[in-house]
Amino acid sequence: MMKALVFLEGVTLPYRGLNKKKIVQWAGKIGTALSYHSGTVAVILTDNHYMRNLNRTYRKKDRPTDVISFNYREEPFPETGAADDHLGDVYISLEKAGEQAVLFGVDFSEEFKRLLTHGMLHLAGFDHEKSARDAKAMRSREDEILSAL
């Protein structure tokens, strides 16, 4: 089963009912839904200030964002069979997740699961910025996974 390592940068858990155990369980289920049964994903939880710096540095966008993924593989989530392979990092702003939960009228944990799913889809090679067709395919897969969670 895919493992998730949870790291904190400027935030503490539990946060609005969110805890490490839930994050690890959800990441494992998302990995299973993506048919990836080995490897490790790092989930880094942070705030808007930290995410703004990441977004400015790596995407040249000077504003906070909700989720950023860094894939450390040439091929998205290759099946190597090694349980300790690090597949990538998913950074999530808990502050932005809370803002968006209010904006979208959903529970905080639902918005967090959406962001975690979105970030892991990026690690699996999905990209919504290339074309409308790619965005639609990614959104469809995101909806399927969220329904299964």
C-alpha positions as CSV (number, residue, x, y, z in Angstrom):
1,M,0.0,0.0,0.0
2,M,1.2,3.5,-0.7
3,K,2.4,5.3,2.4
4,A,2.0,8.9,3.2
5,L,4.4,10.9,5.4
6,V,2.9,14.0,6.9
7,F,5.0,17.0,7.6
8,L,4.0,20.4,9.2
9,E,5.3,23.8,8.2
10,G,4.0,26.6,10.3
11,V,0.8,24.7,11.3
12,T,-0.2,22.2,14.0
13,L,-2.5,19.2,14.1
14,P,-5.2,18.5,14.9
15,Y,-6.6,21.3,12.6
16,R,-10.4,21.6,12.3
17,G,-10.8,17.9,13.0
18,L,-8.0,16.9,10.6
19,N,-5.3,14.6,12.0
20,K,-2.4,12.7,10.7
21,K,-4.2,9.3,10.8
22,K,-7.0,10.6,8.5
23,I,-4.5,12.1,6.1
24,V,-2.5,8.8,5.9
25,Q,-5.7,6.8,5.4
26,W,-7.0,9.1,2.6
27,A,-3.7,9.2,0.8
28,G,-3.5,5.4,0.9
29,K,-7.1,5.2,-0.6
30,I,-6.3,7.7,-3.2
31,G,-3.1,5.8,-4.2
32,T,-5.2,2.6,-4.4
33,A,-7.8,4.3,-6.6
34,L,-4.9,5.4,-8.9
35,S,-3.7,1.8,-9.0
36,Y,-0.4,2.6,-7.2
37,H,0.3,0.1,-4.4
38,S,3.8,1.0,-3.4
39,G,5.9,4.0,-2.7
40,T,5.7,7.0,-0.4
41,V,4.1,10.4,-0.9
42,A,5.0,13.3,1.4
43,V,2.1,15.5,2.4
44,I,3.3,18.9,3.7
45,L,0.7,21.0,5.5
46,T,1.3,24.7,5.7
47,D,-0.3,28.2,5.6
48,N,-0.9,30.8,2.9
49,H,2.4,32.7,3.6
50,Y,4.5,29.6,2.9
51,M,2.4,28.6,-0.2
52,R,2.7,32.1,-1.6
53,N,6.5,31.8,-1.4
54,L,6.4,28.4,-3.1
55,N,4.0,29.6,-5.8
56,R,6.2,32.7,-6.4
57,T,9.4,30.7,-6.6
58,Y,8.3,27.8,-8.7
59,R,5.3,29.1,-10.7
60,K,6.1,32.8,-10.9
61,K,2.6,33.6,-9.4
62,D,2.9,36.0,-6.4
63,R,-0.2,34.8,-4.5
64,P,-1.0,31.9,-2.2
65,T,-2.4,28.8,-3.8
66,D,-4.2,25.8,-2.3
67,V,-2.1,22.9,-3.4
68,I,1.3,22.4,-5.2
69,S,2.8,19.1,-6.2
70,F,6.4,18.2,-6.9
71,N,6.9,15.0,-8.8
72,Y,10.4,13.5,-8.4
73,R,10.1,11.0,-11.2
74,E,10.5,11.2,-14.9
75,E,7.5,8.9,-15.2
76,P,4.5,9.6,-13.0
77,F,4.2,7.0,-10.2
78,P,6.2,4.3,-11.9
79,E,5.6,0.8,-10.6
80,T,9.0,-0.2,-9.2
81,G,7.7,-2.5,-6.6
82,A,9.8,-0.8,-3.9
83,A,7.7,0.4,-1.0
84,D,10.2,3.0,0.0
85,D,10.4,4.9,-3.3
86,H,9.6,8.5,-2.8
87,L,7.1,9.5,-5.5
88,G,6.7,13.2,-4.8
89,D,5.5,15.9,-2.4
90,V,2.0,17.4,-2.1
91,Y,2.0,20.8,-0.3
92,I,-1.5,21.9,1.0
93,S,-2.4,25.2,2.6
94,L,-4.7,24.5,5.5
95,E,-5.6,28.1,5.6
96,K,-6.6,28.2,1.9
97,A,-8.5,24.9,2.4
98,G,-10.5,26.6,5.1
99,E,-11.2,29.6,3.0
100,Q,-12.3,27.5,0.1
101,A,-14.5,25.3,2.2
102,V,-16.5,28.4,3.2
103,L,-16.5,29.7,-0.3
104,F,-17.7,26.4,-1.8
105,G,-20.1,25.6,1.1
106,V,-18.5,22.3,2.0
107,D,-17.1,20.8,5.1
108,F,-13.4,21.4,5.7
109,S,-12.5,17.7,5.5
110,E,-14.2,17.4,2.2
111,E,-12.2,20.4,0.8
112,F,-9.0,18.9,2.2
113,K,-9.7,15.5,0.5
114,R,-10.3,17.3,-2.8
115,L,-7.0,19.1,-2.5
116,L,-5.1,15.9,-1.5
117,T,-6.7,14.1,-4.4
118,H,-5.9,16.9,-6.8
119,G,-2.3,17.0,-5.7
120,M,-1.9,13.3,-6.0
121,L,-3.4,13.3,-9.5
122,H,-0.7,15.8,-10.5
123,L,1.9,13.3,-9.2
124,A,0.2,10.7,-11.4
125,G,0.7,12.8,-14.5
126,F,-2.7,14.7,-14.7
127,D,-2.5,18.3,-15.7
128,H,-5.4,20.7,-15.9
129,E,-3.4,23.7,-17.3
130,K,-2.4,22.2,-20.7
131,S,-5.9,22.1,-22.3
132,A,-9.6,22.1,-21.6
133,R,-9.7,18.4,-22.5
134,D,-7.0,17.6,-20.0
135,A,-8.8,19.7,-17.3
136,K,-12.0,17.8,-18.0
137,A,-10.2,14.4,-17.7
138,M,-8.6,15.4,-14.5
139,R,-11.8,16.8,-13.0
140,S,-13.6,13.6,-13.9
141,R,-11.0,11.4,-12.3
142,E,-11.0,13.6,-9.2
143,D,-14.7,13.2,-8.9
144,E,-14.5,9.4,-9.2
145,I,-11.9,9.2,-6.5
146,L,-13.7,11.6,-4.2
147,S,-16.9,9.5,-4.6
148,A,-14.9,6.4,-3.6
149,L,-13.5,8.1,-0.5
